[in-house]
Amino acid sequence: MGGMGDRFIDEAGRVLVMSRALDTVATGLKTGRSVSGSVEFISRLIETAKQMKNACITADMLRDASDRVSASLKDKLLDVANVLEVYWGLLSSDVKDPEDRLTRLAEILPDSSFGDGEHIWIDGFDDFTGQQYMVIEKLIEKDCDMTVCLTWDGGLDREHVFSKQRKAFSIISDMAKRRGTVCRIE
């Protein structure tokens, strides 16, 4: 599949870019100013950035959420949103964030021949990230013939043991229904 030959930033590059992002917004930070230059803090912000990308959570979504929490948490959410927005903006077009690979895949799937006339198996997952759901949805929109394997007893009333799998089935089933595609448990 074409269009995926981008160069990706490595961990050392992430640290440098996050340090620069923190320097850019340092005067506007309401929390964490005293630790903003520490390696541990930078590492935690990088991990947060990865998790936000995987869950498809944007800086604007964090800002919106800040209106629904306590004042102390609001300041932290706003600081994180501002840092992440600058961090993601600093990643140049030459060097991409590896956490964007699945988002990029979801973008190019509709115009690709991937999955055309083939059966796709998705196996080995208990649940999916927001980005993985985006890819699955694009495959459903392409009318790809696919099987998603989940370790689950199929019981809709059971608690705990298979809750992640039940939720994954529900989300994928809803995607298929919106598209008018049959989704079944076997």
N, C-alpha and C positions, 0 to 999 in steps of 0.2 A: 504494500500500500504506500503510495507516494506521500510526500509532505511530512514525513516523520523524521527526517534526517537532521534535526536541530542539535546544536551543542547545548549541553546542560551544565549548570553550575555545580561545583563540588562542595563538600562540607566547609573547606577552608574559605572558599569564595562566599558561601552563605554567611560565615562569621564576619567577613569584611563588609558585606553589603548590609547586614543587620547593624553592625557598629555604625556605619555611615547613616543608616536610617535613624538610629537612636540619637546620633549627633545632630541630625537635621531637626528633630522634634524635641530635643532635650529641654529647651526653655519653656515649652508648653506642657511638659509632663506635670501632672498633679500628684502622681504616686510613683514610687520606685526611682526617684531621681538619684538617690544616694547609691543605689546598686546598679544603675543603668549601664555602667561600663564593665561590670564584672563578667567574666567568662561564663559563670554559671547562669546568670540572668540572660545573657545573650543566647546561650544554648537552649534555655527554657523558652525564650521567644521564638527561636527557630523551630522548635518542636511544636509550639502553638501554631505557628504559621503553617506547618505541614498538616496538622490536624484540621485547621480551618479549611485548607484547600481540599482535603479529602472529604470533608463533610459539606463542601460547597457553601461555606459560610463566608460572606464578604465583610469588609470593613463597615459598609453601610448597614448590614444586618446587625452587627455588634452595636452600632450607634442607635439603631432602632430599639434594640433590647435594653439599652441603658436607660431608656425612659420608663422601664417597668421594674426597676430594682432599687435597692437602697442607695443612699447618696454615696457611701464609701465604695460600693461595688460599681456604681455608675461611673465614678472617676476612673476606676481601673479599666472598665470596658472601653471608655472613651480613649484612654491612653493606649491601650492595646490596638484599638481600631486605627488610631492615627499612626502608630508605629508600623503596623502591618500594611497600611495603605502606602506609606512611603517606601517600605521594604519591597513590596510587590512592584511599585512603580520604578524602582531603581534597577530591577532586573531588566537588562537591555534586550533588544531584539536579537543580538548576537548570541547571548548566553541565556538560556531559558531555565525556569524553575522545573526540576524533575517532577514536582508534584502536579504540574500542569499536563503531563503526558496523557492521562485518561480523559481530561477535558478536551484536549486537542483531538484525541481519537474520536470522541463523541461528535466533534465539529466536522470532521472529514468523512465520517462513516456514510452519511447520506449520499455523497457524491462518488463513493467508491464502489467497486464491484465486490467487496468483501461480503461473504455470506450469500451471494447470489447463486442459487441452485445447489447450495451445500446445506448440510445439517450441522448446526453448531451445538456443541455440548459445553455447558458451564457446570463444572464439578469441583468439589473440594472447598466449598465455602459454607460457613454457618450462617453468615449474613453478609451484607454488602455496605460499602461506603457510598456517600452521595455521588461521587464520581463514577463508581461502578454501576450504580443504578442509572446514571445518565447514559452510559454505554449500552446497557441492556435495553433501555427505552428506545434508543436509536435503532438497535437491531430489531426490536418489535415493530417500529415504524417502517422499517424496510421490508416487513413481512418475511423476515428470515425464519426458516424452520429451525426451532431450537428446543433443546431440553435443558432445564435447570434442575440439577440434582441437589436436594436438601435432605439431610438426615433428620427425619421427622416422622412421627407416627400418623400424621394427617388429622389428628384430633384438634378441633377448633376450640374445645372447652378446657383443654389441659393447661396447667400453669407451669411456670418455671423451666422445666427441663428443655422444652423445645420452643420457648418463647421467641428467641431470635429467629429461628427458622420459620415459625408461624408468621411473624411480622414480615420477613422477607417474602414469603409466599403471598401474603396479602398485598404488599406493595407491587410486586410483579404482576399479580392477578389484576389489580386495578389498572395498571399500565395497559395490559392486554385488553381488558374490557373497554377502556377508552378508545382503543384502536379497532374494536370489534373482532378481536382475535380470541379464539377458544383457549382457555387455560384450564388444565385439569390435573388432578392428583392421581398418580398411578402407584 
